[in-house]
């Protein structure tokens, strides 16, 4: 049995008793809490019985080794198709883009609050959110857009095909990804392959993979994120330098390189 970890979720590290107590506190019925906790317990046993575990980053590998206590772990990074995701010259319709699932993990709420601060200085600044999510989450973020008065500054595109995605990324001046936790974040690699300057969260996996080419910002800090966005948008030479760094790093993540790389453990 081979397992692939794109992210090590916190629930994986909980014992049966911890998981049960937490669910009971959240209001689960006793039977429901017992069943879900027992299934989680069986899942964790299966983890330990794996013949090989593949992790997409060293940050994920460290979490796996620490909690599952196995040495049968290797790192094989994700890759990006640079023949599809590439820089294309086109008019810049958006000042910034976000690509990913619309959920709490990805820090969409932080980005919207930061964008409100950006518009106080750049009143016509436009942000495009690319990606979907659970309907209640999407509804929640649409509500935030209206509550913050950003109807003219934020466009929500939902899920779109790769061909349209490449054009949309290239029509943006920069890419912002304020995720709270992640294992690799392929969206950043795709944005970098399109030559976008990237502002991303300073979290272990993103620092490990993209830190040399992106600006790192403390997660959950909307004010710091807003200030960084404004500084980059105001500095053409910085944007050009970051764009070059993005494309160079994305080149090292090309699938043709990834599939021929040696496993690291």
KEZAMI-931093 format. One record per residue (C-alpha): x, y, z; chain; residue in one letter; residue number from 0. Coordinates in steps of 0.001 Angstrom, whole numbers. Layout:
<pts>
+---------+---------+---------+---+---+-----+
|      c1 |      c2 |      c3 | c | r |   k |
+---------+---------+---------+---+---+-----+
|       X |       Y |       Z | A | A | NUM |
...
+---------+---------+---------+---+---+-----+
</pts>
This chain:
<pts>
+---------+---------+---------+---+---+-----+
|      c1 |      c2 |      c3 | c | r |   k |
+---------+---------+---------+---+---+-----+
|       0 |       0 |       0 | A | X |   0 |
|    1343 |    3385 |   -1061 | A | X |   1 |
|     -36 |    6601 |     432 | A | X |   2 |
|     411 |   10123 |    -916 | A | X |   3 |
|     216 |   13060 |    1504 | A | X |   4 |
|    -410 |   16474 |     -32 | A | X |   5 |
|    -973 |   17846 |    3461 | A | X |   6 |
|    -857 |   16420 |    6968 | A | X |   7 |
|   -4115 |   17467 |    8619 | A | X |   8 |
|   -4161 |   18112 |   12357 | A | X |   9 |
|   -6872 |   15474 |   12855 | A | X |  10 |
|   -4405 |   12781 |   11768 | A | X |  11 |
|   -2332 |   13405 |   14900 | A | X |  12 |
|   -5198 |   12986 |   17384 | A | X |  13 |
|   -5665 |    9888 |   19497 | A | X |  14 |
|   -9049 |    8136 |   19660 | A | X |  15 |
|   -9760 |    9715 |   23059 | A | X |  16 |
|   -8798 |   13218 |   21906 | A | X |  17 |
|  -10923 |   12942 |   18770 | A | X |  18 |
|  -13892 |   11593 |   20725 | A | X |  19 |
|  -13720 |   14320 |   23394 | A | X |  20 |
|  -13441 |   17052 |   20757 | A | X |  21 |
|  -16470 |   15802 |   18836 | A | X |  22 |
|  -18579 |   15518 |   21968 | A | X |  23 |
|  -17674 |   19106 |   22865 | A | X |  24 |
|  -18748 |   20174 |   19359 | A | X |  25 |
|  -22201 |   18687 |   19967 | A | X |  26 |
|  -21963 |   15342 |   18180 | A | X |  27 |
|  -24211 |   12578 |   19494 | A | X |  28 |
|  -22378 |    9844 |   21415 | A | X |  29 |
|  -22930 |    7301 |   18634 | A | X |  30 |
|  -21866 |    9744 |   15942 | A | X |  31 |
|  -18747 |   10774 |   17852 | A | X |  32 |
|  -17813 |    7144 |   18541 | A | X |  33 |
|  -18248 |    6115 |   14910 | A | X |  34 |
|  -16263 |    9005 |   13423 | A | X |  35 |
|  -13503 |    8689 |   16008 | A | X |  36 |
|  -13242 |    4933 |   15479 | A | X |  37 |
|  -12977 |    5400 |   11711 | A | X |  38 |
|  -10210 |    7924 |   12317 | A | X |  39 |
|   -8459 |    5425 |   14603 | A | X |  40 |
|   -8591 |    2778 |   11836 | A | X |  41 |
|   -7290 |    5308 |    9332 | A | X |  42 |
|   -4283 |    6055 |   11525 | A | X |  43 |
|   -3546 |    2326 |   11882 | A | X |  44 |
|   -3605 |    2069 |    8070 | A | X |  45 |
|   -1140 |    4944 |    7863 | A | X |  46 |
|    1352 |    3035 |    9996 | A | X |  47 |
|     944 |    -101 |    7868 | A | X |  48 |
|    1783 |    1605 |    4567 | A | X |  49 |
|    4648 |     121 |    2571 | A | X |  50 |
|    5601 |    3577 |    1323 | A | X |  51 |
|    4445 |    7122 |    1998 | A | X |  52 |
|    5033 |    9832 |    -602 | A | X |  53 |
|    4983 |   13482 |     512 | A | X |  54 |
|    4909 |   16489 |   -1820 | A | X |  55 |
|    7279 |   18561 |     321 | A | X |  56 |
|    9811 |   18127 |    3076 | A | X |  57 |
|    7543 |   20115 |    5398 | A | X |  58 |
|    4819 |   17488 |    4996 | A | X |  59 |
|    7380 |   14687 |    5390 | A | X |  60 |
|    8485 |   16067 |    8764 | A | X |  61 |
|    4898 |   16073 |   10030 | A | X |  62 |
|    4324 |   12523 |    8789 | A | X |  63 |
|    7498 |   11196 |   10414 | A | X |  64 |
|    6754 |   13004 |   13677 | A | X |  65 |
|    3186 |   11733 |   14043 | A | X |  66 |
|    3113 |    8411 |   12212 | A | X |  67 |
|    6608 |    7399 |   13358 | A | X |  68 |
|    7730 |    5646 |   10204 | A | X |  69 |
|   10839 |    5980 |    8087 | A | X |  70 |
|    9227 |    4601 |    4919 | A | X |  71 |
|    8716 |    8121 |    3595 | A | X |  72 |
|   10034 |    9859 |     479 | A | X |  73 |
|    9531 |   13342 |    -967 | A | X |  74 |
|    8339 |   13701 |   -4552 | A | X |  75 |
|    7335 |   17255 |   -5367 | A | X |  76 |
|    4439 |   18263 |   -7559 | A | X |  77 |
|    5158 |   19724 |  -10964 | A | X |  78 |
|    3737 |   22292 |  -13353 | A | X |  79 |
|    3165 |   21966 |  -17096 | A | X |  80 |
|    5171 |   24947 |  -18354 | A | X |  81 |
|    4033 |   24347 |  -21936 | A | X |  82 |
|     479 |   25180 |  -20786 | A | X |  83 |
|    1142 |   27608 |  -17940 | A | X |  84 |
|    3383 |   30251 |  -19492 | A | X |  85 |
|    3789 |   33990 |  -19776 | A | X |  86 |
|    1527 |   35570 |  -22400 | A | X |  87 |
|    1536 |   39257 |  -23238 | A | X |  88 |
|   -1930 |   40696 |  -22711 | A | X |  89 |
|   -3609 |   43752 |  -21145 | A | X |  90 |
|   -3668 |   43782 |  -17342 | A | X |  91 |
|   -7319 |   43801 |  -16335 | A | X |  92 |
|   -6648 |   42984 |  -12673 | A | X |  93 |
|   -4193 |   44258 |  -10117 | A | X |  94 |
|   -4036 |   40895 |   -8323 | A | X |  95 |
|   -5306 |   37343 |   -8633 | A | X |  96 |
|   -5991 |   34520 |   -6199 | A | X |  97 |
|   -6334 |   30902 |   -7304 | A | X |  98 |
|   -7531 |   28132 |   -5022 | A | X |  99 |
|  -10399 |   26694 |   -3039 | A | X | 100 |
|  -12542 |   29368 |   -1422 | A | X | 101 |
|  -12242 |   28257 |    2183 | A | X | 102 |
|  -10867 |   29297 |    5576 | A | X | 103 |
|   -7617 |   27370 |    5035 | A | X | 104 |
|   -6659 |   29523 |    2042 | A | X | 105 |
|   -7084 |   32793 |    3928 | A | X | 106 |
|   -9680 |   34274 |    1577 | A | X | 107 |
|  -11126 |   36317 |    4448 | A | X | 108 |
|   -7679 |   37794 |    5147 | A | X | 109 |
|   -7272 |   38686 |    1479 | A | X | 110 |
|  -10641 |   40437 |    1283 | A | X | 111 |
|   -9927 |   42467 |    4408 | A | X | 112 |
|   -6498 |   43358 |    3015 | A | X | 113 |
|   -8001 |   44346 |    -335 | A | X | 114 |
|  -10332 |   46772 |    1404 | A | X | 115 |
|   -7222 |   48502 |    2792 | A | X | 116 |
|   -5604 |   48478 |    -660 | A | X | 117 |
|   -8622 |   50251 |   -2178 | A | X | 118 |
|   -8333 |   53064 |     357 | A | X | 119 |
|   -5168 |   54097 |   -1516 | A | X | 120 |
|   -5872 |   52588 |   -4936 | A | X | 121 |
|   -9610 |   53109 |   -5238 | A | X | 122 |
|   -9939 |   51321 |   -8598 | A | X | 123 |
|   -7747 |   48314 |   -7721 | A | X | 124 |
|   -9315 |   45059 |   -8914 | A | X | 125 |
|   -8872 |   41587 |   -7440 | A | X | 126 |
|   -9983 |   38410 |   -9186 | A | X | 127 |
|  -10776 |   35304 |   -7129 | A | X | 128 |
|  -10441 |   32118 |   -9177 | A | X | 129 |
|  -11825 |   28887 |   -7748 | A | X | 130 |
|  -14903 |   27532 |   -6056 | A | X | 131 |
|  -15817 |   25842 |   -2821 | A | X | 132 |
|  -18699 |   24687 |    -667 | A | X | 133 |
|  -21775 |   26763 |   -1379 | A | X | 134 |
|  -21970 |   28125 |    2162 | A | X | 135 |
|  -18346 |   29306 |    1968 | A | X | 136 |
|  -18851 |   30932 |   -1428 | A | X | 137 |
|  -21985 |   32646 |    -119 | A | X | 138 |
|  -20060 |   33796 |    2946 | A | X | 139 |
|  -17311 |   35425 |     868 | A | X | 140 |
|  -19824 |   37054 |   -1450 | A | X | 141 |
|  -21378 |   38516 |    1684 | A | X | 142 |
|  -17982 |   39790 |    2805 | A | X | 143 |
|  -17461 |   41489 |    -551 | A | X | 144 |
|  -20764 |   43362 |    -143 | A | X | 145 |
|  -20201 |   44126 |    3539 | A | X | 146 |
|  -16778 |   45620 |    2769 | A | X | 147 |
|  -18178 |   47595 |    -156 | A | X | 148 |
|  -15922 |   45854 |   -2675 | A | X | 149 |
|  -18517 |   45053 |   -5349 | A | X | 150 |
|  -16588 |   47156 |   -7901 | A | X | 151 |
|  -13188 |   45888 |   -6800 | A | X | 152 |
|  -13557 |   42103 |   -6512 | A | X | 153 |
|  -14562 |   39646 |   -9240 | A | X | 154 |
|  -15375 |   36020 |   -8316 | A | X | 155 |
|  -14861 |   33739 |  -11331 | A | X | 156 |
|  -15470 |   30305 |   -9806 | A | X | 157 |
|  -13927 |   27201 |  -11413 | A | X | 158 |
|  -12592 |   27735 |  -14943 | A | X | 159 |
|  -10745 |   25498 |  -17467 | A | X | 160 |
|   -6952 |   25685 |  -17770 | A | X | 161 |
|   -6961 |   27526 |  -21101 | A | X | 162 |
|   -9061 |   30342 |  -19676 | A | X | 163 |
|   -7099 |   30177 |  -16414 | A | X | 164 |
|   -3791 |   30891 |  -18177 | A | X | 165 |
|   -5279 |   33959 |  -19868 | A | X | 166 |
|   -6806 |   35165 |  -16615 | A | X | 167 |
|   -3561 |   34794 |  -14664 | A | X | 168 |
|   -1654 |   36646 |  -17363 | A | X | 169 |
|   -4176 |   39469 |  -17221 | A | X | 170 |
|   -3214 |   40071 |  -13570 | A | X | 171 |
|    -308 |   42182 |  -12334 | A | X | 172 |
|     506 |   39942 |   -9371 | A | X | 173 |
|    -578 |   36844 |   -7493 | A | X | 174 |
|   -1590 |   36739 |   -3820 | A | X | 175 |
|   -1897 |   33531 |   -1800 | A | X | 176 |
|   -2468 |   34084 |    1959 | A | X | 177 |
|   -2969 |   30419 |    2923 | A | X | 178 |
|   -2955 |   29519 |    6609 | A | X | 179 |
|   -1492 |   26049 |    5994 | A | X | 180 |
|    -549 |   24091 |    2886 | A | X | 181 |
|    1585 |   21194 |    1730 | A | X | 182 |
|    2692 |   22458 |   -1676 | A | X | 183 |
|     151 |   24905 |   -3208 | A | X | 184 |
|     349 |   24056 |   -6906 | A | X | 185 |
|   -1555 |   27279 |   -7641 | A | X | 186 |
|    1580 |   29268 |   -6762 | A | X | 187 |
|    3664 |   27235 |   -9229 | A | X | 188 |
|    1084 |   27834 |  -11963 | A | X | 189 |
|    1065 |   31583 |  -11278 | A | X | 190 |
|    4864 |   31679 |  -11282 | A | X | 191 |
|    4981 |   29809 |  -14602 | A | X | 192 |
|    2866 |   32660 |  -15993 | A | X | 193 |
|    5481 |   35100 |  -14707 | A | X | 194 |
|    3407 |   36682 |  -11958 | A | X | 195 |
|    5147 |   38335 |   -9015 | A | X | 196 |
|    3936 |   36384 |   -5974 | A | X | 197 |
|    3042 |   37443 |   -2433 | A | X | 198 |
|    2446 |   34349 |    -302 | A | X | 199 |
|    2138 |   33263 |    3319 | A | X | 200 |
|    5266 |   32660 |    5339 | A | X | 201 |
|    4414 |   29068 |    6290 | A | X | 202 |
|    6801 |   26069 |    6204 | A | X | 203 |
|    5864 |   24455 |    2879 | A | X | 204 |
|    5553 |   27721 |     933 | A | X | 205 |
|    8808 |   29011 |    2407 | A | X | 206 |
|   10538 |   25747 |    1479 | A | X | 207 |
|    9352 |   25604 |   -2127 | A | X | 208 |
|    8794 |   29211 |   -3201 | A | X | 209 |
|   10669 |   31314 |    -651 | A | X | 210 |
|   13537 |   32239 |   -2978 | A | X | 211 |
|   11240 |   33758 |   -5591 | A | X | 212 |
|    8286 |   35229 |   -3670 | A | X | 213 |
|    7615 |   37808 |    -982 | A | X | 214 |
|    6628 |   36080 |    2250 | A | X | 215 |
|    4041 |   37646 |    4549 | A | X | 216 |
|    2935 |   36520 |    7992 | A | X | 217 |
|    -371 |   34601 |    7710 | A | X | 218 |
|   -3517 |   36094 |    9257 | A | X | 219 |
|   -2096 |   39636 |    9078 | A | X | 220 |
|   -4364 |   41564 |    6713 | A | X | 221 |
|   -2674 |   44913 |    7353 | A | X | 222 |
|     797 |   43560 |    6562 | A | X | 223 |
|    -557 |   41865 |    3453 | A | X | 224 |
|   -2235 |   45075 |    2285 | A | X | 225 |
|     926 |   47121 |    2819 | A | X | 226 |
|    2995 |   44565 |     901 | A | X | 227 |
|     543 |   44542 |   -2013 | A | X | 228 |
|     599 |   48334 |   -2197 | A | X | 229 |
|    4394 |   48448 |   -2088 | A | X | 230 |
|    4759 |   45911 |   -4908 | A | X | 231 |
|    2105 |   47561 |   -7101 | A | X | 232 |
|    3949 |   50865 |   -6674 | A | X | 233 |
|    7370 |   49464 |   -7611 | A | X | 234 |
|    7667 |   48481 |  -11271 | A | X | 235 |
|   11296 |   47346 |  -11005 | A | X | 236 |
|   10434 |   45088 |   -8043 | A | X | 237 |
|    7579 |   43558 |  -10007 | A | X | 238 |
|    9848 |   42855 |  -12973 | A | X | 239 |
|   12487 |   41257 |  -10730 | A | X | 240 |
|    9892 |   39065 |   -8998 | A | X | 241 |
|    8449 |   38081 |  -12374 | A | X | 242 |
|   11836 |   36842 |  -13569 | A | X | 243 |
|   12368 |   34932 |  -10320 | A | X | 244 |
|    8925 |   33360 |  -10639 | A | X | 245 |
|    9575 |   32000 |  -14109 | A | X | 246 |
|   12990 |   30641 |  -13127 | A | X | 247 |
|   11610 |   28805 |  -10115 | A | X | 248 |
|    8627 |   27460 |  -12075 | A | X | 249 |
|   11091 |   26107 |  -14625 | A | X | 250 |
|   12710 |   23999 |  -11907 | A | X | 251 |
|    9270 |   22508 |  -11134 | A | X | 252 |
|    8522 |   21502 |  -14719 | A | X | 253 |
|    7005 |   18003 |  -14798 | A | X | 254 |
|    9803 |   16774 |  -17071 | A | X | 255 |
|   12272 |   17581 |  -14287 | A | X | 256 |
|   10040 |   16331 |  -11477 | A | X | 257 |
|    9475 |   12855 |  -12957 | A | X | 258 |
|   13216 |   12314 |  -13407 | A | X | 259 |
|   14220 |   13598 |   -9968 | A | X | 260 |
|   15602 |   11185 |   -7388 | A | X | 261 |
|   13490 |   10477 |   -4340 | A | X | 262 |
|   14631 |   12210 |   -1155 | A | X | 263 |
|   13981 |   10742 |    2253 | A | X | 264 |
+---------+---------+---------+---+---+-----+
</pts>
